């Protein structure tokens, strides 16, 4: 669905066009090649003999410098120090400098930095290292969808100039829901194995007799689908009671163990065999119950086409249908190769771009809205990226329930997607006390705020149908 509003862009810089495409699709606008027939004219210089109803001018003299913008009272980190703009209205101010960065005069919007280039570089991972920093700038950067905030304020500026009746609202979710909620589970381990040793040692160290008995009893008597990590029925009952469905990403890890490397034990020991009859039966049962099954790419599959093709083929032989979505194990992702590999094996979407628990939660590419990755040759990937916002493991590293609610605030504000990841083993209340309660509280809070409850493949189909 597109509006009657059109944009002409005379800027040829690749990241400008990449950022612009994300903006156009989110707000249902379209580009035209004829500047005389455009409603909005985008340029670095004031155009001559231009009949456009809105002119947007960007300044290229902004300095490369980390700083903060003030947009409607919200502090937004940026990587460009904007030059000052003047006009009758101001929608962005430079924090600490007391001058305007986006101003409106008559039908002209002047922005003191190259806003679409900045959006494009954030989405493309150009500033990715800053999102991983543990300093204050990195923390604030992760907590705010910078791309969404910049797009929203620019759209607000356009709406101020054009009559209300001519401006179509941004992309909306079914039933006019404010935002979307996606529940996902990585199926890493379904059997507790060597993890019993640290659990038993911990109970001895803490002189906790009840825990010692619990772990020892499980070690000796609970195996197969009686194992503490086997939680499929628990999850299904919980989510059925909540009236929703989730997506399961199944792993096929065949990496070789180096017994003298602790990291190797973590990466390659304790996983299940995808060909195990009990695993196959559980996958097929989930399919019959209406759950989506996706691929959890093994540790080395993010840069190995042949390996990923084989893993996808094996999982499809179990489900009896095409696998369209993936999340890479440990969120492994190489911007130079991973999306191309996903495309070549026939995947429609990926949801690997997020933060590992040691970093925290938030917006890895500055947005809560689906996007496509820009590739090294500056072409755009066909694979849809669905941002991962909250992973359960972060709650072991100081992230609180209130922090998760802050993520809901941001996603609701900008109408994006709240994608959360809860590993299947964490639904055992004895092994992971409190984790199921937090999962339920996040869901109930999102539902209370009017979230559209969906599976990841449904979101992908909706976005592709709307040609986003």
N, C-alpha and C positions, 0 to 999 in steps of 0.2 A: 504494500500500500504506500503510495507516495502522495505528497501534497501538490498543489499547483505552484508552490514556490520553487524557484530554480536559482542555481548559483553558477556564475561564470568565474573561473579561476585562471588568472594569467601567470601564476607562479609555477615554475616547472621543477622546483626542488623536490626530490623523491619523498622525503619525510613529510613535507607539507601535504602532498597529495595523499600519502598514507594516512596521516592524521585526519585530513578532510574527509576521506571515505568513511572512517569510523563515525564522524560527526553526522554526515549525511544520512547514513543508514539508521542511526539512532533516532534522528528527528524526521525521518521520512521525507527528506529533501532530495533533489536531483541536480546533476550538473548539466549544463548546456554548452555547446561550442560557439554559439553566437552571442557575443557580449551585449548586442542591442536587444536581445530577447530575454535577458536575465533579470530576475527580481533583485538579486544580490550580486555585487561585483567585489571580488576578492583580489587585492593587489598590494604591492609595496609602495606604489606611487599613486597620487590622485589621477584617475583616468580622465581623458579628455572626451568631450562629446558623449558622455555616458548617461543613459536614461534609466539606469537601475534605480530601484526604489530605496535600496540600502547599499552604501559603500563601506567596505571594511578594509582599513589600511593597517598594515603591520610595519613595525620599525625593526630594522635589521642591526641597529647599533647597540642592542642590549649586550651587556658583558656576561661572560661565562662566570657565574658566581652563585654559590648556594645562598638563598635568602628565602624570605617568607612574604606571601601576599595575604592581604586581608580581604576576603570575599564575604560580604554580609556577616561580618563578625567571626567568621571561621578562618583559622590560620592554615594556609595552604603552602607547603614547601614548593620551591621551584629552583631550577638550575640556571636561570637567566635573571640578571638584575635589570629590570625594565627601565627604560627611559621615561621621563615624565610626559604625560599627555594632558591636554586641556580641552574643556568642553562644558556644556551646560549640565550634564549629568556624569557622575562617576560611579562605576560598579566594582572597580578593583583599586585598592590602595597598597602602596609598598609599606610593609610593616616597619616601623622604626624610622622611616624617612619622611613620612607625612606628605607624600605626593601621590597623584593619581596615575594608574597604569592602564586603565581602560576608560575612555571618555566618549560621550555622545554629544554631537552638535548637529542640529538639523537632522539630515538623513545619513550622517557619516559616523561610523564607529572607528575610533583610533585606538589601537592596542600598542603599548610600548615595547612589545617583544613579539617574536614570531610564534604566535600561539599554536598554530597547527603543526609547525615543525617541532615544537616542544611536545605536543601531544603524540606526534608520530614517533619521536625518539623514545619517549617513555614506554609506549606500547611495544616498540620494537626491541626493547631490552638494552638500549644504548646506555642507560644509567643504572643498569641492574646492580652493579656493585654497591651503589649507594643505598639501595633497599636492604642490603644485607648487613650494613654497618650497625654496630651496637651503640652508636652515639645518639644524642638527642635528636639530631636531624633525621637519622634513619628510623628512629622510633616513631616520630611524628609522620614521616613519609609513609610508613607501613599502615598507619592508622586512618589515613584519609585517602579516598579514591581521587587522586589529583586530576587525572584525565576527566573523570566525570564532573568534577567541580569546575574545571575550565570550560568544558563544553556547555555546561548548564548556564554559566554566567554569560557566555557569548550568545546563547540562544535567548536568554532574557533580554540582552541588549537589542537583538533583532526584533523581538516581540514588542519592545518599547516603541520602536519606530513604525512598525507595520500595524495596520488595524487588527484588532483582536480576531475578527472573523476570518482573516486571511491566513492566520498562522495555525497550522495543524499541530496538535500536541505530539510529544515524543512517543516512541514506541511504547505500547502498553501490553500488559500480560492478559491472558484470557479472563473473562468475567470482570475486566477492569480492576484486577488485583494490583496492589501497589508494587509488589516485587515478587520474586520467585524464591522458593526454598527447595534445594536439592539435597537429598540424603544419600550418602555414598559409603560403601564399606570396602576396604581393601582386605582381601582374604589372604593374609600373609602366613599365618600359622593356625592350624586347627588342632594340633596336638602339643601339649606341654611336654617337653623332653628335658634337655639339659638345663632348662630354666628352673627345674626343681632344686638344683644344687644351691644357687644363691638364695632361694626362698627358704630352704631348710637352715642354711647357715645364718641367715638373718634372724629366724625365729629362735635359734640357739643363743645368738649374741644378745638378743633382747629378752631372753629368758621367758619367752611367750609359749607356754606349754600347749595351749589350744591351737595356735597356728602350727606348731611343730607336728602335732597329731594330724591336723588337716592335710598338710603337705605330704607327710609320710604315708597316710592312708591313700591319698590320690596316686602317689608314686607307685604304690604296691598293687592297687586294685582297680584303678580307673584308667581304662585304655579305650582306643577307638572312639566311637561316638559318645562314650561316657566321660571322656577326657574333659578337664575344665575349660579348654579352649574351643570345644565343639559347641557352638552357640546358635546354630541356624534356627532351630525351633524357637529359642528364646527371642531372637530378633523378630521373627515373623509374627509371633504372638503380640509382642510389644507394639510393632508398627501397625498390625491389624487393628488393635485396640485404639490406636491413634488415628486410624482411617487414612493411611497413606502407604506408599510403596517406595522402595529405595533401589539403588543400583549396587550390584556386587561385582567387584573386579577380581578375577581369579588369576593366581600366579602359577607359572610353570618354570620353577627355578632348577636349573641343571648345572649351575656353577660348581667347580671342583673345590673341595675343602682343603685348605692348608692347615693341618692340625697344630702347627706351631705359630699361627697367626690369630690373635684374638679377633681382629677385624674380619678375617675369613670365617670364623665361627659365627659371628653375627650375621654375615651376609649369606652364608651357604649351608648352615646347619639348622636342623629343626623344621625344615619345610616339608610339605606333603607332596605326594606323588599324584599328579593330575589324573593319572590312569587308574588310581585306586578306585575299586567299585563303589565304595561308600561316598567318595568325592563325586564321582559321576552321577550317582543316584541323587545326591543333594543338589547338584546343579540342575538336573532335569526337573526335580521337584520345585525348585525356585522358579524355573521357566513356566511350569504349569500354573503356579500361583500368581503369575503376572509380573514377576520381578524382572528387571533388566539385568542381563549378564554382560559384563565388559571384560576386557583384557587388562591384566596387571602385568605389564611388560617386565621380564626378568632383569636382573641387575645390569646386564650387558646388552640388552636389546635396544636401548635408546640410540645406539650408533651402529647397529648390526642388522641390515635389511634381511638377510637370510634367516637369522635367528628369530626375528620377530614374525616373519612370514610363517615359519614353522609353528610357533606358539599360537598364532591366530588360527591356523588350519586345524590344529589339534583341538582347541576349544570349540571351534565351530562343528567339528565332528561329534562333539558331546552334546551341544545345544541343539544341533540340527538346523541352525539358522545362521545368517550372517552376523558377525560381530562388528559393530560400527564405532564403538568407543573404547578408549584406553586411558589408563593412568599408569605412568611409569613408576616402577618400584623405587622407593627412596626419592621420588620426584626427580629422578635423573633426567636431564634435558640439556641438549646442546643446540643452541639456536641456529648453528650452521648446518646441522644434518638431521635432527630428530623429526622436525615437521615434514621434511621431504620423505623420510622413511615411512612415517605414518600415512602419508598420501599414497605412496607407491604400493603399500599393502592393502589399500582400500578402506582405511578408517575415515570416518566422517568427522569425529571430534576427539579432542584430547582434553584432559583436565589434570595435567601434571604441573602447571605453572602456579606454584604457591610456595609457602615457606615450610621448611622442615622444623620440627619442634624446638630445636635449640635457638632458632631466630625469633619465633613467635607466630602471630596470626596477622592477617591483613591482606593488603592489595599489592601483589608482587609486580604487576604491570600498571598500577595506578587506576584500575577500573574494576567495577563489579559487573560489567556488561561483556557479553561474548565478543571476541575479536579474532582476526586472522593475523598470523605472524608474518612480518616482512622478512624475506629471505636474503642471504648475502648478495645475490644478484639483483636485489631491489624489486623482485617480483613478489607477489602476495600468495601465501600458501592457500590451498583449497580447504585445509583442515581447520575446523572451527575450534578456537580455544575457549574453554569455559573455566574462568578463574576459580581456583581453590582458595577459600577464605579462612576456614577454621579446621585445624587438625587436632584430634584428641590429645596427642602426645604433648602438645604445648601446655596443657593444663598440669603436666608434671613439672614444668619448668617455670612456674610463677605466673602463668596466665590465669586469670580468674573468670568466673561466670559473668561478672560485671563487664570485663573486657570483651567477652563474647556478645553481650547485649549492646555494647558500643558499636560492634560490627553490624549488628542488626540496624542500629540507628542510621549508620551511613548507607547501607544498602537500601533501606526503606526511603531515605531522603532522595536518593538518585535513581530509584526504580530499577535496580540491577538484580543480580542473582546472589543469594547466600548459599554457597556450596560448602557443606561440612563433611568431614571424613571421620568416621568412627570405625576403627579396626574391629573385626568380628570377635577377637578374643577378649576385648574390653567389655563385653556384655556379661561376663561372669562377675557377679557382684562381690564374691569372696576374694577373687584375685585382684579386682580393680574397684575397691569400694568407692562409691560416690559417682563413678563415671556414667552409669546408666541414668542416674538422677539428673546429671548435668545435661545429658543428651535430651532427655524429655523436657527439661526446662527451656532449652533453646528452641525446641520444636513448638512447645506451647506458646512461648512468647511471640514467635514468628506468626503462628496461626492467629493469635489475638490481634496482631497488627495488620492482618489481612493479606498474608502471603499466599501466592499460588503454589500449591503443593504438587510437585511433578517429579518425574524421573529424568535423568540426564538425556536419554534419547528423545523424549518428548520435547524437551527444550530445543535440542538440535533440529528436530523436524520442524518446529514452529519457526525458528530463526531462518532455516533454509526456505521454508514456504513463503515467508515474508521477504525473502531475498536479501536478508541482512548480511 
